[in-house]
Amino acid sequence: MGIKEIIAKIEHVKVETHDVKTFELKPQEPIAFTPGQYFLVSILSDEDLKDEWRPMTFTSLPWDKHITFAAKRMGRITHALHELPVGAQLRLKGPKGESLNFDESIKEDLVFLAGGSGITPCLSIIRYVIAKDLRNKMLLLFSNKSPKDIIYREEFDRLNQEGRITVVYSLSKEIPDDWKGERGRIDGEMIRRHVDRPKDKLWYLCGPPPMTDQLEQDLGRIGVSKERLRMESWELPGKAQRKEARDSE
Ligand SMILES: Cc1cc2nc3c(=O)[nH]c(=O)nc-3n(C[C@H](O)[C@H](O)[C@H](O)COP(=O)(O)OP(=O)(O)OC[C@H]3O[C@@H](n4cnc5c(N)ncnc54)[C@H](O)[C@@H]3O)c2cc1C
């Protein structure tokens, strides 16, 4: 798959949560990608920002006509993205990424460990497994700061009810009194409570570096070998950002 640079027009914007929007794009030509991959985006319609590129993950399916991605408002580019009207033009460069890829050759059952907006590559794989009716059993442990931060909750709850995936939410900061899910950040103990035979699973980890680093260690202690881990730390510039990213789990 060669890397392409194309122009895409925003056709629809959906507000997902207080700080996440999904963008639906009409690409000038298709980009072939594998679930779990990402592209670089820049805002063509903004003279000051058009040469600033940021990574965003495909959440559409490879055969969809439109490309979708979900952007959490963090800093300069994501703030600008959130202000864009329908019709604005973006530049996309991709596909990129090898560490979180998924395809039908993978037969293992899958466990996704995601923090905050790190859910996007997991979402892409989950949608693909379901659309293709593959046999991989799936479990998602999804950590967020508060209920209002949980992206795609409606979709996950529906899939959970339909028995397509088991979804476990965890909240680390603002926890309602009647909360029935997990509490705190994902760790080895929480994993043990929900995952049988962890060594047999294939693990997808996506979130800020402190989270993925800690989970890699926790999984090692449970006996999961490194070959069974697919991980991507969303390494971002600056310690302030690292802290902010960790706080958003
Ligand atoms: C492979 C990959 C895939 C990704 N996929 C997605 C995705 O699907 N969805 C998504 O939402 N995100 C995704 N991300 C993360 C996304 O790329 C970043 O959120 C984005 O790059 C932030 O860009 P920005 O211009 O908005 O923020 P920037 O302006 O680059 O700032 C980022 C952060 O740094 C802080 N900051 C900025 N300037 C300063 C300063 N001077 N001092 C201290 N702090 C400062 C800001 O408050 C902000 O929190 C992905 C990242 C990677 C690596």
The ligand as an SDF file (V2000), in Angstrom:
LIG
                    3D

 53 58  0  0  0  0  0  0  0  0999 V2000
   -0.7760    7.2300   15.5610 C   0  0  0  0  0  0  0  0  0  0  0  0
   -1.6690    8.2540   16.2020 C   0  0  0  0  0  0  0  0  0  0  0  0
   -3.0280    8.2330   15.9470 C   0  0  0  0  0  0  0  0  0  0  0  0
   -3.8710    9.1910   16.5250 C   0  0  0  0  0  0  0  0  0  0  0  0
   -5.2230    9.1360   16.2780 N   0  0  0  0  0  0  0  0  0  0  0  0
   -6.0360   10.0380   16.8770 C   0  0  0  0  0  0  0  0  0  0  0  0
   -7.4600   10.0010   16.6900 C   0  0  0  0  0  0  0  0  0  0  0  0
   -8.0040    9.1730   15.9630 O   0  0  0  0  0  0  0  0  0  0  0  0
   -8.2090   10.9250   17.3350 N   0  0  0  0  0  0  0  0  0  0  0  0
   -7.6520   11.8840   18.1580 C   0  0  0  0  0  0  0  0  0  0  0  0
   -8.3870   12.6950   18.7120 O   0  0  0  0  0  0  0  0  0  0  0  0
   -6.3150   11.9230   18.3610 N   0  0  0  0  0  0  0  0  0  0  0  0
   -5.5030   11.0480   17.7380 C   0  0  0  0  0  0  0  0  0  0  0  0
   -4.1510   11.1160   17.9480 N   0  0  0  0  0  0  0  0  0  0  0  0
   -3.6210   12.2230   18.7740 C   0  0  0  0  0  0  0  0  0  0  0  0
   -3.6400   13.4850   17.9410 C   0  0  0  0  0  0  0  0  0  0  0  0
   -2.7930   13.3460   16.8280 O   0  0  0  0  0  0  0  0  0  0  0  0
   -3.2290   14.6810   18.8180 C   0  0  0  0  0  0  0  0  0  0  0  0
   -4.2500   14.9320   19.7090 O   0  0  0  0  0  0  0  0  0  0  0  0
   -2.9980   15.8670   18.0080 C   0  0  0  0  0  0  0  0  0  0  0  0
   -1.7640   15.6760   17.3490 O   0  0  0  0  0  0  0  0  0  0  0  0
   -2.9610   17.1110   18.8510 C   0  0  0  0  0  0  0  0  0  0  0  0
   -2.7230   18.1600   17.9560 O   0  0  0  0  0  0  0  0  0  0  0  0
   -3.1180   19.6400   18.2990 P   0  0  0  0  0  0  0  0  0  0  0  0
   -2.5140   20.5310   17.2680 O   0  0  0  0  0  0  0  0  0  0  0  0
   -4.5650   19.7700   18.5390 O   0  0  0  0  0  0  0  0  0  0  0  0
   -2.4030   19.8580   19.6590 O   0  0  0  0  0  0  0  0  0  0  0  0
   -1.0220   20.6090   19.8810 P   0  0  0  0  0  0  0  0  0  0  0  0
   -1.1630   22.0780   19.6340 O   0  0  0  0  0  0  0  0  0  0  0  0
    0.0510   19.8780   19.1630 O   0  0  0  0  0  0  0  0  0  0  0  0
   -0.9350   20.4550   21.4100 O   0  0  0  0  0  0  0  0  0  0  0  0
   -1.1010   19.2100   21.9660 C   0  0  0  0  0  0  0  0  0  0  0  0
   -1.1900   19.3280   23.4740 C   0  0  0  0  0  0  0  0  0  0  0  0
   -0.1130   19.9930   24.0200 O   0  0  0  0  0  0  0  0  0  0  0  0
   -0.5990   20.9970   24.8450 C   0  0  0  0  0  0  0  0  0  0  0  0
    0.2460   22.1450   24.5790 N   0  0  0  0  0  0  0  0  0  0  0  0
    0.3160   22.8360   23.4330 C   0  0  0  0  0  0  0  0  0  0  0  0
    1.1940   23.8130   23.5440 N   0  0  0  0  0  0  0  0  0  0  0  0
    1.6960   23.7450   24.8040 C   0  0  0  0  0  0  0  0  0  0  0  0
    2.6610   24.4900   25.5230 C   0  0  0  0  0  0  0  0  0  0  0  0
    3.2970   25.5150   24.9760 N   0  0  0  0  0  0  0  0  0  0  0  0
    2.9270   24.1150   26.7790 N   0  0  0  0  0  0  0  0  0  0  0  0
    2.3020   23.0960   27.3440 C   0  0  0  0  0  0  0  0  0  0  0  0
    1.3570   22.3600   26.7100 N   0  0  0  0  0  0  0  0  0  0  0  0
    1.0870   22.6760   25.4610 C   0  0  0  0  0  0  0  0  0  0  0  0
   -2.0080   21.2950   24.4460 C   0  0  0  0  0  0  0  0  0  0  0  0
   -2.7730   21.7480   25.5520 O   0  0  0  0  0  0  0  0  0  0  0  0
   -2.4470   19.9800   23.9980 C   0  0  0  0  0  0  0  0  0  0  0  0
   -2.8880   19.2370   25.0820 O   0  0  0  0  0  0  0  0  0  0  0  0
   -3.3110   10.1750   17.3670 C   0  0  0  0  0  0  0  0  0  0  0  0
   -1.9360   10.1990   17.6220 C   0  0  0  0  0  0  0  0  0  0  0  0
   -1.1190    9.2610   17.0480 C   0  0  0  0  0  0  0  0  0  0  0  0
    0.3520    9.3010   17.3470 C   0  0  0  0  0  0  0  0  0  0  0  0
  1  2  1  0
  2  3  1  0
  2 52  2  0
  3  4  2  0
  4  5  1  0
  4 50  1  0
  5  6  2  0
  6  7  1  0
  6 13  1  0
  7  8  2  0
  7  9  1  0
  9 10  1  0
 10 11  2  0
 10 12  1  0
 12 13  2  0
 13 14  1  0
 14 15  1  0
 14 50  1  0
 15 16  1  0
 16 17  1  0
 16 18  1  0
 18 19  1  0
 18 20  1  0
 20 21  1  0
 20 22  1  0
 22 23  1  0
 23 24  1  0
 24 25  2  0
 24 26  1  0
 24 27  1  0
 27 28  1  0
 28 29  2  0
 28 30  1  0
 28 31  1  0
 31 32  1  0
 32 33  1  0
 33 34  1  0
 33 48  1  0
 34 35  1  0
 35 36  1  0
 35 46  1  0
 36 37  1  0
 36 45  1  0
 37 38  2  0
 38 39  1  0
 39 40  1  0
 39 45  2  0
 40 41  1  0
 40 42  2  0
 42 43  1  0
 43 44  2  0
 44 45  1  0
 46 47  1  0
 46 48  1  0
 48 49  1  0
 50 51  2  0
 51 52  1  0
 52 53  1  0
M  END
$$$$
